[in-house]
Amino acid sequence: MRKIEKKLWSVIPFAIFWSIWKLRNESVFNGVEPNFSALCETIEVRIALWVKSYVPDLKYTVHDLVNNMQQISKCLR
């Protein structure tokens, strides 16, 4: 489980920066109004997708990772 937790923490900064960069580009180049609650959801989903792709034998689905992160993190400890 330490491997999964380590991957999770390594993915988080990249997912945050990538998501902010994408939102910034959409705002600047396409005139999209920033929606920060949607940005937070996008970050959560992106983290779950990336962790799932890095650790394919993870027993949790992407849906589980997004919706039950607090409970899963307790199990990882």
C-alpha positions in Angstrom: 0.0 0.0 0.0 2.9 2.4 0.5 3.6 2.1 -3.2 0.1 3.3 -4.0 0.3 6.1 -1.4 3.6 7.3 -2.8 2.3 7.3 -6.4 -0.8 9.3 -5.2 1.3 12.0 -3.6 3.6 12.2 -6.6 0.7 12.6 -9.0 -1.2 15.3 -7.1 1.0 18.4 -7.9 1.2 17.5 -11.6 -2.6 17.0 -11.8 -3.2 20.4 -10.1 -0.7 22.3 -12.3 -1.9 20.6 -15.5 -5.6 21.3 -14.7 -4.9 24.9 -13.8 -2.9 25.3 -17.0 -5.7 23.8 -19.1 -8.3 26.1 -17.5 -6.0 29.1 -18.0 -5.6 28.2 -21.7 -9.4 27.7 -22.2 -10.0 31.1 -20.5 -7.3 33.0 -22.5 -7.7 31.5 -25.9 -11.4 30.5 -26.0 -12.9 33.0 -23.6 -14.2 30.4 -21.3 -15.3 31.7 -17.9 -13.4 29.9 -15.1 -15.4 27.6 -12.9 -13.4 26.7 -9.9 -15.8 24.1 -8.5 -15.5 22.3 -11.9 -11.7 22.7 -11.7 -11.7 20.9 -8.3 -13.7 18.0 -9.7 -11.5 17.8 -12.8 -8.4 17.6 -10.5 -9.9 14.8 -8.5 -10.9 12.8 -11.6 -7.5 13.4 -13.2 -5.7 12.3 -10.0 -7.8 9.1 -9.9 -7.2 8.3 -13.6 -3.5 8.9 -13.3 -3.1 6.8 -10.2 -5.2 4.0 -11.7 -3.0 4.1 -14.8 0.2 4.0 -12.8 -1.0 1.2 -10.5 -3.2 -1.0 -12.7 -3.6 -3.7 -10.1 -5.2 -1.3 -7.7 -8.4 -2.9 -6.5 -10.4 0.4 -6.5 -12.2 1.8 -9.5 -11.7 5.4 -10.6 -15.2 6.1 -9.3 -14.2 4.7 -5.9 -11.1 6.8 -5.8 -13.0 10.0 -6.6 -16.0 9.5 -4.4 -14.4 7.7 -1.4 -10.9 9.1 -1.2 -11.1 9.7 2.6 -12.1 6.2 3.3 -9.6 4.7 0.9 -6.8 6.8 2.3 -7.6 5.4 5.8 -7.3 1.9 4.3 -3.9 2.7 2.8 -2.4 3.6 6.1 
